Amino acid sequence: MRRRTQPLLQQRQQALKRREPFLGSMFHENSKFTPQARHELGRRISQLQDEGLLRRVSSSYKSHPGCPQVALPRAALHLERELQEIIVGRRSTREFDTAQSVTLQELANLLQLSYGITGSLELDEGVTQYLRAIPSAGALYPLELYLVAQRVEGLAPGLYHYRVAQHALEVLETADQAERMLRMEREWGMGSPSAFHLVISGVFERTMFKYHERGYRFVLIEAGMLGQNLTLLAECQGIRSCMAGGWGDDELNQLFGLDGGAESTLLTLCFGRASRGGP
Ligand SMILES: Cc1cc2nc3c(=O)[nH]c(=O)nc-3n(C[C@H](O)[C@H](O)[C@H](O)COP(=O)(O)O)c2cc1C
């Protein structure tokens, strides 16, 4: 009990003295690919071929049956600046112009081109595997995207889930989250409320059933790739963003009805137009 209340730094110093490995180092060690682990993985993957691997690779989507849906326009992104200029010009923004909103088209561009379906493969047994806008270990796509909308034209403020297979938003709740988000954003160091948030979650089993501990690394790597895709796609459209690392896991998981174990929030991003004179 006493240990839990000790400051983290103190705990780490004591662990160092006792030569105890940190949890992170232990995880890293146990998720290494060794010749033996590779052999074991190969054996399991061939076993999985007979146990529904095909079905799994063709069903990497979550949906909320019975939820109303908002159809999204297909992506239509027109670059007015060179990619180099967009990458160099990207800066995290924490002060948003609360008088400006973003359009549904801009949001749809973000969603479809960051994690939407971009191709397909016909596998054995008539199974279609859909491919997405970012690479994914084993093409298993473990991530989900949730939206907290505040100032998006054509969308009531509220909570939504991106239903990738239909390129639509599922309406989870239309209660205005402005106050709650303002409080959370202040905790994360933001200055003024953003137009919307996107929350990336991971459904760990989708990747870990195949790659075990190594799979956890893959899920985090993929969340980072999706985050960067989102910031650059926003930047292309004159929308600024900031990643936020300091959310309270339980509070955010509860907001979207996630259990925090099988599926948990991994990364949060705020978006909006920068206030005048801001970065
Ligand atoms: C995983 C991650 C978490 C972050 N968390 C926060 C945060 O909670 N609050 C914040 O103001 N900025 C946060 N940032 C933004 C960084 O502070 C920012 O990227 C960094 O200062 C570099 O500045 P730039 O993005 O403008 O290039 C985070 C960035 C990353 C990648």
The ligand as an SDF file (V2000), in Angstrom:
LIG
                    3D

 31 33  0  0  0  0  0  0  0  0999 V2000
    2.6330   11.1980  -27.5690 C   0  0  0  0  0  0  0  0  0  0  0  0
    2.5640   12.7070  -27.4560 C   0  0  0  0  0  0  0  0  0  0  0  0
    1.9150   13.2720  -26.3880 C   0  0  0  0  0  0  0  0  0  0  0  0
    1.8210   14.6570  -26.2680 C   0  0  0  0  0  0  0  0  0  0  0  0
    1.1250   15.1960  -25.2180 N   0  0  0  0  0  0  0  0  0  0  0  0
    0.9520   16.5420  -25.1320 C   0  0  0  0  0  0  0  0  0  0  0  0
    0.1420   17.1070  -24.1000 C   0  0  0  0  0  0  0  0  0  0  0  0
   -0.4450   16.3970  -23.2690 O   0  0  0  0  0  0  0  0  0  0  0  0
    0.0140   18.4610  -24.0370 N   0  0  0  0  0  0  0  0  0  0  0  0
    0.6170   19.2640  -24.9540 C   0  0  0  0  0  0  0  0  0  0  0  0
    0.4570   20.4880  -24.8570 O   0  0  0  0  0  0  0  0  0  0  0  0
    1.3810   18.7590  -25.9590 N   0  0  0  0  0  0  0  0  0  0  0  0
    1.5580   17.4170  -26.0780 C   0  0  0  0  0  0  0  0  0  0  0  0
    2.2970   16.8720  -27.1180 N   0  0  0  0  0  0  0  0  0  0  0  0
    2.8880   17.7520  -28.1320 C   0  0  0  0  0  0  0  0  0  0  0  0
    4.4010   17.9560  -27.9270 C   0  0  0  0  0  0  0  0  0  0  0  0
    4.6190   18.7830  -26.8070 O   0  0  0  0  0  0  0  0  0  0  0  0
    4.9730   18.5810  -29.2030 C   0  0  0  0  0  0  0  0  0  0  0  0
    4.8100   17.6720  -30.2790 O   0  0  0  0  0  0  0  0  0  0  0  0
    6.4360   18.9320  -29.0580 C   0  0  0  0  0  0  0  0  0  0  0  0
    6.6140   19.9900  -28.1300 O   0  0  0  0  0  0  0  0  0  0  0  0
    7.0950   19.3350  -30.3840 C   0  0  0  0  0  0  0  0  0  0  0  0
    6.4400   20.4690  -30.9290 O   0  0  0  0  0  0  0  0  0  0  0  0
    5.7280   20.4610  -32.3570 P   0  0  0  0  0  0  0  0  0  0  0  0
    4.7030   19.3570  -32.3550 O   0  0  0  0  0  0  0  0  0  0  0  0
    5.1110   21.8220  -32.4970 O   0  0  0  0  0  0  0  0  0  0  0  0
    6.7790   20.2110  -33.3920 O   0  0  0  0  0  0  0  0  0  0  0  0
    2.4200   15.4860  -27.2450 C   0  0  0  0  0  0  0  0  0  0  0  0
    3.0800   14.9030  -28.3260 C   0  0  0  0  0  0  0  0  0  0  0  0
    3.1410   13.5300  -28.4380 C   0  0  0  0  0  0  0  0  0  0  0  0
    3.8380   12.9170  -29.6440 C   0  0  0  0  0  0  0  0  0  0  0  0
  1  2  1  0
  2  3  1  0
  2 30  2  0
  3  4  2  0
  4  5  1  0
  4 28  1  0
  5  6  2  0
  6  7  1  0
  6 13  1  0
  7  8  2  0
  7  9  1  0
  9 10  1  0
 10 11  2  0
 10 12  1  0
 12 13  2  0
 13 14  1  0
 14 15  1  0
 14 28  1  0
 15 16  1  0
 16 17  1  0
 16 18  1  0
 18 19  1  0
 18 20  1  0
 20 21  1  0
 20 22  1  0
 22 23  1  0
 23 24  1  0
 24 25  2  0
 24 26  1  0
 24 27  1  0
 28 29  2  0
 29 30  1  0
 30 31  1  0
M  END
$$$$
